[in-house]
Amino acid sequence: MASNNPGLKRTESIADTMPEALKKSRYHMKRCFAKYIEKGRRTLKLHQLMDETAEAIDDVTERSQVLEGLLGYILCSTQEAVVIPPHVAFAVRPNPGSWEFVKVNSDDLTVDPITTTDFLKFKEMIYDENWAKDENALEVDFGAYDFSSPHLTLSSSIGNGLNFVSKFLTAKLSGRRESAQPLVDYLLSLELQGERLMINENLNTAEKLQMALIIAEVYLSGLPKDTPFQTFELRFKEWGFEKGWGDTAERVKQTIRSLSEVLQAPDPINLENFITRLPKIFNVVIFSPHGYFGQSDVLGLPDTWWAVYILDQVKALEEEMLLRIKHQGLNVKPQIIVVTRQIPEARGTKCNQELEPINGTKYSNILRVPFRTEKGVLRRWISRFDIYPYLETFTKDATAKILDILDGKPDLIIGNYTDGNLVASLMASKLGVTQATIAHALEKTKYEDSDVKWRELDPKYHFSCQFIADTIAMNQTDFVVASTYQEIAGSKDRPGQYESHAAFTLPGLCRVVRGINVFDPKFNIAAPGADQSVYFPYTENQRRLTKFHPQIDELLYNKEDNDEHIGYLADKKKPIIFSMARLDVVKNLTGLTEWYGKNKRLRDLVNLVIVGAFFDPSKSKDREETAEIKKMHSLMEKYQLKGQMRWIAAQSDRLRNGELYRYIADTKGAFVQPALYEAFGLTVIEAMNCGLPTFATNQGGPAEIIVDGVSGFHIDPNNGVESSTKIADFFRQV
């Protein structure tokens, strides 16, 4: 695999160049490799590799000379090294999505390229030696079944699949006349409830279609622009045209001209423009099986945080579908069904209802299907990590209900999170329907070494199911919607969520040598935004929701502890630093609290407000949340924070939450998002929309959202001292 590093020729690999680089620094590298192997079998992350290199070459000048050269580039591009004396195996990532593996003998510094399988076996030797040596160990290669269109080649192109596919299809359409026949055949396949759309068999070749398009465009040019399609529908039908071109003469002419340009002189922009005009999506199914999924009284309960995002998605999607259907000249009522789990023991919510109309929509509903077992319906809520045994039966039951409600198959199936994506894969495969997946979060990157340590984590998280389910869904799906480039392929220094599934091993279970290929054009970036009617700048005084101010003042400053808030802010004149999230390990709210507790200068400058979870750990059914609640209490006690910190329970009123951001801005405060990893960071967008200075993790999506020092500030969640100092410096300066 060629590296794009300027120090290497494009035809050279790490294995080609590393021996020469080692030769030039042989003395120093002998010392380094002696240091690497002196502790025996183990894995080394990049920071550990750099620390031990510094110990081995203690002269700063000499170390700089080594690290500034080609060898330093290779070492700094290493994501992981595995030590099995006398060898050290390196997983080198010269660019996002690109990996090479080499093995170095510490005795003589000989370098050999190794395969992905060899590297994974090296890792397995540390965690399960018998498995590593087992010739019958299960090895999985999803790449062997990759029959999709050609893949992207440049790291910078990852996530731009639609643009790539448009160019690829344009190239296929160019040239001979018969090359356009697949497009004609596709148009012939379009129908709605048994009725043809766009064209009929009279226009079954590209030549016939091109001639008819010319005649139709000339005819339409003589009509007023707003002439309804019904006025000339019969004449169009005689020429071979059906419904779907548009609702007025002007819109029909635009669609016809767009197709004519595609057939005569195809280019990617014209092709995309034409495809977006086609009537092909009328009924959509969206899966989100786990959690208390509802429209009221669910926020704050376990596994509910994405309900708002999905419901917002549905409202926007229905609005767009209605507009497109109108412009296509069709009289169709689209349906969107959000399929989730029915929970008989609903805890005062509507999660026990089978069908619930979605507020703010005309034709969209929540369909709840129970988890069935041999012993009957599962009545209580269970964690998202525990639901895998129920998903196959759930898919069958949901499919039967959906076919009945829609009186046929949907046109598009969208999955959300691991369970929703797996169910969407099963249903889409069975029905032969286009599938889209939205990960929201891939848990593998949140827990270090969670693949090789799966045995110890499985009783709590069932990662063995989750990682394989994610890999299956991402390979099965037709396209993946990601929020940021970081979510797919990370940054120069850190792999992305999807990229972490490129190759991994679950020792004793299976070895995935090719899992997800981030160069696949199915990956597309579509960043979500914040609702502008809720999250708008604090300076827009005319729009401010001042009716909430007494409630917010109570939330922030009432000194009496109750079920909604504990702790108090003794000095109301101080600015507030504020964070709002689920209370789990990866969101790192307890980490932020500890940073604050340890930094006296920061405590003197600002107050801290945390919004999330309950205060009583017994009220939570989520194991990780329970542990974090207990930890938060202990930190407040340890650092005596009650006069400088307010902990507010999870808030479900979105309008009030929007005004809460703005109220914090009134205090001259800031928003802090300290997550260990964040795929996108919607709260970051919300805070910035409201005008709050924002400090956000440099691990994941916020690194793309924020330009450090310009539109906000990056903080390192793994370095609390540095991060809290950066926040304190900001408040000292302003």
Buried (B, 14 or more C-beta within 10 A) or exposed (E): EBBEBEEBEEEEBBBBBBBEBBEEBEEBBBBBBEBBBEEEBEBBBBEBBBEBBBEBBEEEEEBEBBBEBBBBBBBBBBBBBBBBBEBBBBBBBBBBBBBBBBBBBBEEBEBBBBEBBBBBBBBBBBBBBEBBEBEEBEBBBBBEEEEBEEBBEEBEBBBBBBBBBBBBBBEBBEEEEEBBBEBBEEBBEBBBEEEBBBBBEEBBBBBBBBBBBEEBBEBBEEBEEEBEBEEBBEEBBEBBBBBBBBBBBBBBBBBBBBBBBBBEEBBBEBBBBBBEBBBBBBBBBBBBBBBBBBBEBBBBBBBBBBBBBBBBBBBEBBEEBBEBBBBBBBEBEBBBBBBBBBBEEBBEBBBBBEEBEBEEBEBBBBBBBBBBEEEEEBEEBBBBBBBBBBBEBBBBBBBEBBEEBBEEBBBBBBBBBBBBBBBBBBBBEEBEBBBBBBBBBBBBBBBEBBBBBBBEBBEEBBBBBBBBBBBBBBBBBBBBBBBBBBBBBBBEEBBBBBBBBBBBBBBBBBBBBBBBBBBBBBBBBEBBEBBEEBBBBBEEEEEBBEEBBEBBEEBBBBEEEEEBBBBBBEEEEBBBBBBBBBBBBBBBBBBBBBBBBBBEBBBEBBBBBBBBBBBEBEBBBBBBBBBBBEBBBEBBEEBEBBEBBBBBBBBBEBEBBBBBBBBBBBBBBBBBBBBBBBBBBBBBBBBBBBBBBBBBBBBBBBBBBBEBEEEBBBBBBBEBEEBBBBBBBBBEEE
